[in-house]
Amino acid sequence: MVTSKIKLKGFSLIELLIAIAIIAVLMGFGYANYQNYIKNTNQERVKVKLQNMAINIETQTLNYKKVTNIPINQIGFNGLNTNNDASFLFPASDALYQIRIEPLSSDGKIGGDNWQLTATPIDGVSKTNNEVVSIDYQGILCITVDTKKECNP
């Protein structure tokens, strides 16, 4: 009877552990970059929303002759809420920011020519950079992080 030994070829346990460690390090870098991409994308989305609302205010000024005559529901708000202010969550499906307009009149119209739209991140949401984004009546877009404020006309 002839017996033959078959030598199995494969990876050792050490080789597998090294490969898994390399993959884990690469995944760590990739995930961190992806999270930054998501945060920056959300910030750009809210900037575009505020700019569109500012354009809408300027357009409605032509219809209503004065900024203070424009009802807030004409620029994207659903009217006054229970606190007698106007705000809504953006985006509606997965709220990341609360958008508000100031000043506001008691009858649900823009309260003055020096209006400002502000988007504040919702507490506890990790998909934002904790940056408050605002645009004013002059079209100046500002981003505020903690006490640092950066504005672009």
C-alpha positions in Angstrom: 0.0 0.0 0.0 1.4 3.3 -1.0 0.7 6.3 1.1 1.3 9.7 -0.1 1.3 12.9 1.9 -0.4 15.8 0.4 0.9 19.1 1.5 -1.9 21.7 1.8 -1.0 25.2 0.8 -2.7 28.2 2.5 -2.2 31.2 4.7 -0.9 30.9 8.2 -2.8 32.6 11.1 -0.2 35.3 11.3 -0.6 36.2 7.6 -4.3 36.4 8.0 -4.1 38.7 11.0 -1.7 41.0 9.2 -4.0 41.2 6.2 -7.0 41.9 8.5 -5.0 44.6 10.3 -4.1 46.3 7.0 -7.7 46.3 5.8 -8.9 47.7 9.2 -6.4 50.6 8.9 -7.5 51.4 5.3 -11.2 51.2 6.4 -10.5 53.6 9.2 -9.1 56.2 6.9 -11.9 55.7 4.3 -14.7 56.0 6.9 -13.3 59.2 8.3 -13.0 60.7 4.8 -16.6 59.6 4.0 -17.9 61.2 7.2 -16.2 64.5 6.3 -17.7 64.3 2.8 -21.2 63.8 4.3 -20.8 66.8 6.6 -19.5 69.1 3.9 -22.3 68.0 1.5 -24.9 68.7 4.1 -23.4 72.2 4.7 -23.5 72.9 1.0 -27.1 71.8 0.8 -28.2 74.2 3.5 -26.2 77.0 1.9 -28.0 76.4 -1.4 -31.4 76.3 0.5 -30.7 79.7 2.2 -29.5 81.3 -1.1 -32.7 80.0 -2.8 -34.8 81.5 -0.1 -33.0 84.8 -0.3 -33.6 84.9 -4.0 -37.2 84.1 -3.4 -37.4 87.1 -1.0 -36.0 89.4 -3.6 -38.5 88.0 -6.2 -41.4 88.4 -3.9 -40.3 92.0 -3.1 -41.3 92.8 -6.7 -44.7 91.3 -6.2 -45.4 92.8 -2.8 -43.6 96.2 -3.4 -42.0 96.1 0.1 -40.1 93.4 2.0 -42.3 93.9 5.1 -45.4 93.0 3.0 -44.1 89.5 2.1 -45.9 86.7 4.0 -43.4 84.1 5.2 -45.3 81.3 3.6 -44.4 82.8 0.2 -40.7 82.1 0.9 -40.9 78.6 2.2 -42.1 78.8 5.7 -45.4 77.2 6.8 -46.5 80.2 8.9 -46.0 81.0 12.5 -45.5 78.2 15.0 -46.7 78.1 18.6 -43.8 80.3 19.8 -44.9 83.0 17.4 -41.8 82.6 15.4 -41.1 81.0 12.0 -38.8 78.1 11.6 -38.7 74.7 9.9 -36.5 71.7 9.8 -34.2 71.0 6.8 -34.2 68.6 5.1 -37.7 67.5 6.0 -37.0 63.8 5.6 -33.8 63.7 7.8 -33.7 67.0 9.8 -30.2 68.4 10.2 -30.8 72.1 10.5 -33.5 74.4 11.8 -34.0 77.4 9.5 -35.3 80.7 11.0 -35.9 84.2 9.7 -35.5 87.4 11.7 -37.0 89.9 12.3 -40.6 88.7 12.1 -43.8 90.6 12.5 -46.7 89.3 14.6 -48.9 88.9 11.5 -46.5 86.4 9.9 -44.6 88.7 7.6 -41.0 89.6 7.3 -40.5 92.2 10.1 -38.0 94.6 8.4 -35.8 95.4 5.5 -32.7 94.1 7.4 -33.8 90.4 7.4 -31.5 87.5 8.0 -32.0 83.7 7.4 -30.2 81.5 9.8 -29.7 77.7 9.7 -28.7 76.2 13.1 -27.6 72.6 13.4 -29.9 70.4 15.5 -28.3 69.3 18.7 -27.1 65.7 18.8 -26.9 65.3 15.0 -23.5 64.1 13.9 -24.0 64.7 10.2 -23.2 68.4 10.5 -20.0 70.4 11.2 -21.8 72.3 14.1 -21.7 75.3 11.9 -24.3 78.0 11.9 -25.0 79.2 8.4 -26.7 82.6 7.7 -27.5 84.9 4.8 -28.7 88.5 5.2 -30.5 91.0 3.1 -27.2 92.1 1.4 -26.6 88.5 0.2 -23.7 88.0 2.6 -23.3 84.4 3.5 -21.6 83.7 6.9 -20.5 80.5 8.5 -20.0 80.6 12.3 -18.1 77.9 14.2 -18.0 78.5 18.0 -16.8 82.2 18.0 -15.1 82.2 14.6 -17.2 83.8 11.9 -16.3 83.7 8.2 -18.4 85.7 5.7 -18.4 85.7 1.9 -20.3 88.4 -0.1 
